[in-house]
Amino acid sequence: MREIISIHIGQAGIQVGNSCWELYCLEHGIDKDGTFKKDYKRSNDAKYETFFKESSVKEKVVPRSLFIDLEPTVIDEIRSGDYRELFHPNQLINGKEDAANNYARGHYTVGKELLDLSLQRIRELADECEGLQGFFLFHSVGGGSGSGFGSLLLQKLASEYGKKSKIDFCIYPSPQVSTAVVEPYNCVLSTHSLLEHCDVTFMLDNEAIYDVCKKKLHIERPSYANLNRMIAQVISSLTSSLRFPGQLNVDINEFQTNLVPFPRIHFLLASYAPLISIENANHEQVTVSAITNSVFSNENLLAKCDPSTGKYMSCCLLYRGNMTPNEAQTAVADIKTQRSKTVNFASWSKGTGFKCGINSSLPTVIPGGDMAKIEKAVCLLSNTTSISQIFNRLNRKFLLMFEKRAFVHWYVGEGMEEGEFAEARDDLLALEKDYESLAEDIDDQEVEEQEY
């Protein structure tokens, strides 16, 4: 078996987690109490054990997950919600007081109290696995629990489970929409830790997903549930080849090997297609070539960024549904020839920039949700130099506040040193320069080739 342990931290991480487990249960025919639905035809090829473990009660499964928050409100919603019988009570961990949007509280004071218990629960989950693939972490980096406690837990996981993949799904601050004044501080401090202790980080931001919901799914006022269900579809596509049979399966370790050219350059963009509302379902033609084209458009991106301004270093296309490898190869060839100006690859990865996965399981949609039932879908994971736009935005906001030392006393008061701010800032500025130098080196090489 190839198992994955999901760790959901803070309010954002837990709410994304709720949507993910709702979708996994539907995909595997599991009811809200963890038992298999009577009318569901179980396939021997579908391996639900990736995300679920069997309990001693016959025909009941329990998620391999852990929900951690520094205050009880959000976890209490799970304890009293529709899926309260699905999760093991020991896997829901909460403290008594909030991190109050303060990285230092989550990392040094309040978060420290929950660390030992959380690690003990992770060890118990890991011991129950036969072949642990790695960890999925879900959190935001703008708040206190997700940024502070998330960083602390990642550091410990890196030292205890160094060889296992640590894949991070991060809700980054949006360019215009903000939920806290001190977001830039929390985000820069947290990214400093992600750089060192994480293998792959997927950048997601609420504003981009709001736009997708409005423009593509025609939802006038998207809620967090609408946003999280879209993120869940991407995460389901990532792991579909571990759980369902396919013609070209992609292992979790293969993402790292193919998408991360240098250890620090591991921040990825995700996009998904087709995004069709239920009203438009009967009027759309879904072909492999059409969905491959639309997944490269900015409208389908789940983070605010313009890839046409930078260079792609690597792409991974994860197809699922009714299609043949030949259709996928033709679609990729069309992208290389017809969209070579907008989908611009680095000179050193032009010939081999694409990795493809094909899975035969049909995409599942949530009953009463916003997305139409479709026969085929594709998820694009890409590593592009234009992601430095996101870091540039953050660095600018961080520097404006830090020059005045605004709000810094709240962090210092929780036992943090002011030098950590400067260290994190320098690290992120260096990362931005790394991306820029990659783009410049590429341009220089192209000029030399043309002269030659």
ZAMARGU-4260 file (C-alpha; in steps of 0.2 Angstrom, whole numbers, plus 5000, padded with zeros to 4 digits):
<rodrens>
0) 5000/5000/5000 | 5005/5018/4997 | 4997/5029/5011 | 4996/5047/5013 | 4993/5056/5030
5) 4984/5073/5028 | 4987/5086/5041 | 4975/5101/5042 | 4981/5116/5052 | 4971/5131/5057
10) 4954/5137/5051 | 4959/5138/5032 | 4967/5120/5033 | 4952/5112/5042 | 4939/5120/5030
15) 4949/5114/5015 | 4950/5097/5023 | 4931/5096/5026 | 4929/5098/5007 | 4943/5086/5003
20) 4936/5072/5014 | 4918/5075/5007 | 4925/5072/4990 | 4936/5057/4994 | 4921/5048/5003
25) 4910/5051/4987 | 4924/5044/4976 | 4926/5028/4986 | 4907/5026/4990 | 4910/5029/5009
30) 4895/5036/5019 | 4896/5050/5032 | 4899/5038/5046 | 4913/5029/5037 | 4904/5013/5031
35) 4903/5008/5013 | 4887/5013/5004 | 4876/4997/5001 | 4872/5002/4983 | 4890/5006/4978
40) 4899/4994/4967 | 4917/4992/4975 | 4930/4989/4962 | 4945/4979/4967 | 4956/4991/4958
45) 4951/5006/4968 | 4963/5007/4983 | 4954/5017/4996 | 4968/5013/5009 | 4978/5027/5002
50) 4968/5039/5013 | 4958/5028/5024 | 4962/5014/5036 | 4950/5000/5041 | 4944/4999/5059
55) 4941/4984/5069 | 4922/4986/5066 | 4918/4977/5050 | 4915/4988/5034 | 4920/5004/5043
60) 4935/5015/5038 | 4943/5030/5046 | 4953/5044/5037 | 4972/5045/5039 | 4971/5063/5045
65) 4974/5075/5059 | 4965/5091/5062 | 4974/5104/5073 | 4969/5121/5078 | 4974/5132/5093
70) 4956/5136/5097 | 4941/5125/5098 | 4928/5134/5087 | 4932/5126/5070 | 4935/5109/5076
75) 4919/5109/5086 | 4910/5111/5070 | 4917/5095/5064 | 4913/5086/5081 | 4895/5091/5078
80) 4894/5091/5059 | 4888/5078/5046 | 4905/5069/5046 | 4907/5068/5065 | 4906/5049/5065
85) 4919/5048/5051 | 4934/5055/5061 | 4943/5047/5076 | 4941/5058/5091 | 4959/5057/5094
90) 4963/5065/5077 | 4954/5081/5082 | 4966/5092/5092 | 4963/5109/5098 | 4970/5121/5111
95) 4961/5134/5122 | 4966/5150/5115 | 4969/5157/5098 | 4985/5162/5089 | 4977/5179/5086
100) 4984/5181/5068 | 5001/5181/5076 | 5015/5170/5069 | 5025/5171/5085 | 5010/5164/5096
105) 5008/5149/5084 | 5026/5146/5084 | 5033/5150/5101 | 5020/5151/5114 | 5003/5144/5112
110) 5008/5132/5098 | 5022/5124/5108 | 5009/5117/5120 | 5001/5106/5106 | 5017/5101/5098
115) 5020/5085/5108 | 5003/5078/5107 | 5002/5082/5088 | 5018/5073/5085 | 5012/5058/5095
120) 4996/5057/5085 | 5006/5058/5069 | 5018/5044/5074 | 5003/5033/5078 | 4996/5036/5061
125) 5013/5033/5053 | 5015/5016/5062 | 4998/5010/5055 | 5005/5013/5037 | 5013/4999/5027
130) 5022/5010/5014 | 5020/5028/5019 | 5022/5039/5004 | 5022/5056/5013 | 5012/5070/5021
135) 5000/5082/5014 | 4999/5098/5024 | 4985/5111/5022 | 4986/5128/5030 | 4986/5147/5026
140) 5001/5157/5029 | 4992/5174/5033 | 4985/5169/5050 | 4993/5164/5066 | 4990/5145/5068
145) 4993/5140/5050 | 5009/5150/5048 | 5016/5149/5065 | 5011/5131/5071 | 5012/5125/5053
150) 5030/5130/5052 | 5034/5122/5069 | 5026/5106/5064 | 5035/5106/5047 | 5052/5108/5055
155) 5049/5093/5067 | 5042/5082/5052 | 5058/5086/5042 | 5069/5080/5056 | 5059/5064/5060
160) 5053/5059/5042 | 5067/5067/5032 | 5065/5055/5017 | 5046/5056/5016 | 5038/5068/5004
165) 5030/5084/5012 | 5018/5092/5000 | 5011/5108/5006 | 4994/5116/5000 | 4996/5134/5005
170) 4983/5148/5005 | 4993/5164/5001 | 4987/5181/5004 | 4978/5189/4989 | 4983/5205/4980
175) 4968/5215/4985 | 4957/5205/4997 | 4965/5204/5014 | 4959/5196/5031 | 4972/5203/5042
180) 4984/5218/5043 | 4999/5208/5048 | 4997/5195/5034 | 5013/5200/5026 | 5023/5197/5042
185) 5015/5180/5045 | 5017/5175/5027 | 5036/5180/5025 | 5040/5172/5041 | 5031/5156/5036
190) 5038/5155/5019 | 5056/5156/5026 | 5052/5139/5035 | 5043/5132/5019 | 5058/5135/5009
195) 5069/5124/5020 | 5058/5110/5026 | 5045/5107/5012 | 5048/5097/4996 | 5033/5104/4986
200) 5022/5119/4989 | 5006/5123/4979 | 5002/5141/4979 | 4983/5145/4981 | 4975/5161/4984
205) 4957/5165/4987 | 4955/5180/4976 | 4960/5170/4960 | 4948/5156/4965 | 4934/5169/4968
210) 4937/5175/4950 | 4936/5157/4944 | 4920/5154/4953 | 4912/5170/4947 | 4918/5169/4929
215) 4918/5151/4925 | 4905/5144/4937 | 4894/5159/4937 | 4892/5160/4956 | 4887/5178/4961
220) 4894/5177/4979 | 4906/5162/4981 | 4907/5156/4999 | 4923/5147/5006 | 4914/5131/5003
225) 4913/5134/4984 | 4932/5139/4984 | 4937/5124/4995 | 4928/5112/4984 | 4938/5118/4969
230) 4954/5115/4978 | 4948/5098/4983 | 4946/5093/4964 | 4964/5098/4962 | 4970/5087/4976
235) 4960/5073/4971 | 4968/5073/4954 | 4985/5073/4961 | 4982/5057/4971 | 4970/5048/4958
240) 4984/5037/4951 | 4988/5031/4969 | 4970/5026/4971 | 4963/5021/4954 | 4969/5011/4939
245) 4976/5021/4924 | 4986/5019/4908 | 5000/5031/4914 | 5001/5032/4933 | 5010/5046/4942
250) 5018/5043/4959 | 5019/5057/4972 | 5038/5056/4971 | 5037/5058/4953 | 5030/5076/4955
255) 5046/5081/4965 | 5058/5073/4952 | 5049/5081/4937 | 5044/5098/4944 | 5057/5104/4955
260) 5073/5108/4946 | 5082/5115/4961 | 5078/5112/4980 | 5073/5130/4983 | 5063/5132/4967
265) 5048/5121/4973 | 5033/5133/4973 | 5021/5127/4960 | 5005/5134/4952 | 4990/5123/4949
270) 4975/5125/4937 | 4960/5114/4933 | 4949/5112/4918 | 4935/5110/4912 | 4926/5122/4924
275) 4908/5120/4918 | 4893/5126/4927 | 4878/5115/4928 | 4867/5127/4917 | 4881/5126/4903
280) 4884/5107/4904 | 4873/5102/4889 | 4880/5116/4878 | 4899/5113/4880 | 4910/5101/4870
285) 4923/5093/4881 | 4938/5087/4871 | 4955/5083/4877 | 4963/5097/4866 | 4950/5110/4872
290) 4953/5106/4891 | 4972/5106/4888 | 4971/5123/4880 | 4960/5130/4893 | 4971/5124/4908
295) 4985/5135/4901 | 4974/5151/4902 | 4976/5163/4916 | 4957/5162/4920 | 4959/5144/4926
300) 4974/5147/4938 | 4971/5145/4956 | 4984/5159/4961 | 4985/5177/4955 | 5000/5176/4943
305) 5003/5179/4924 | 5014/5164/4918 | 5015/5173/4900 | 5027/5185/4908 | 5040/5172/4913
310) 5046/5155/4908 | 5040/5138/4912 | 5053/5126/4919 | 5042/5111/4920 | 5024/5106/4918
315) 5014/5091/4924 | 4997/5087/4915 | 4986/5075/4925 | 4972/5068/4915 | 4957/5058/4921
320) 4942/5051/4913 | 4938/5043/4896 | 4953/5046/4884 | 4968/5038/4876 | 4987/5041/4878
325) 4987/5046/4860 | 4974/5060/4862 | 4984/5067/4877 | 5000/5067/4867 | 4992/5076/4852
330) 4985/5089/4864 | 5003/5092/4871 | 5010/5093/4854 | 4997/5106/4849 | 5002/5117/4864
335) 5020/5116/4860 | 5017/5122/4842 | 5002/5133/4842 | 5004/5141/4859 | 5023/5143/4859
340) 5022/5162/4862 | 5012/5161/4878 | 5017/5144/4884 | 5036/5149/4884 | 5048/5136/4891
345) 5066/5138/4897 | 5079/5134/4884 | 5085/5119/4894 | 5068/5111/4896 | 5060/5115/4879
350) 5061/5097/4873 | 5056/5088/4889 | 5046/5101/4898 | 5030/5090/4900 | 5026/5076/4911
355) 5009/5067/4908 | 4998/5056/4919 | 4982/5047/4913 | 4969/5040/4925 | 4954/5031/4920
360) 4943/5036/4935 | 4930/5049/4930 | 4930/5065/4940 | 4917/5065/4954 | 4906/5080/4958
365) 4898/5084/4974 | 4879/5082/4973 | 4871/5099/4974 | 4888/5108/4970 | 4892/5120/4957
370) 4902/5110/4944 | 4894/5099/4931 | 4897/5080/4929 | 4910/5078/4916 | 4918/5063/4907
375) 4936/5070/4907 | 4946/5083/4916 | 4964/5089/4917 | 4974/5097/4931 | 4990/5106/4927
380) 5004/5108/4939 | 5018/5120/4933 | 5034/5127/4939 | 5036/5144/4932 | 5048/5159/4935
385) 5033/5171/4935 | 5028/5165/4952 | 5041/5177/4958 | 5027/5190/4956 | 5018/5183/4971
390) 5034/5185/4981 | 5038/5202/4975 | 5020/5208/4980 | 5023/5200/4998 | 5041/5208/5000
395) 5034/5225/4995 | 5020/5225/5008 | 5032/5217/5021 | 5045/5231/5019 | 5033/5245/5020
400) 5027/5239/5037 | 5044/5233/5043 | 5053/5250/5039 | 5042/5258/5052 | 5043/5243/5064
405) 5024/5243/5064 | 5016/5229/5074 | 5033/5221/5078 | 5031/5223/5097 | 5017/5210/5096
410) 5029/5197/5089 | 5044/5202/5101 | 5032/5201/5116 | 5029/5182/5112 | 5047/5178/5113
415) 5053/5181/5095 | 5068/5191/5091 | 5068/5206/5079 | 5082/5198/5069 | 5071/5184/5063
420) 5061/5197/5053 | 5077/5203/5044 | 5083/5185/5041 | 5066/5179/5034 | 5065/5195/5023
425) 5083/5192/5016 | 5079/5174/5012 | 5063/5179/5003 | 5072/5193/4993 | 5085/5180/4989
430) 5072/5168/4982 | 5064/5182/4972 | 5082/5185/4964 | 5084/5166/4961 | 5068/5166/4950
435) 5074/5182/4941 | 5091/5175/4938 | 5084/5159/4931 | 5074/5169/4919 | 5088/5181/4914
440) 5101/5166/4912 | 5088/5158/4900 | 5086/5174/4890 | 5105/5176/4889 | 5107/5158/4882
445) 5094/5161/4869 | 5103/5177/4863 | 5119/5168/4862 | 5111/5154/4852 | 5103/5166/4840
450) 5120/5175/4837 | 5129/5158/4834
</rodrens>
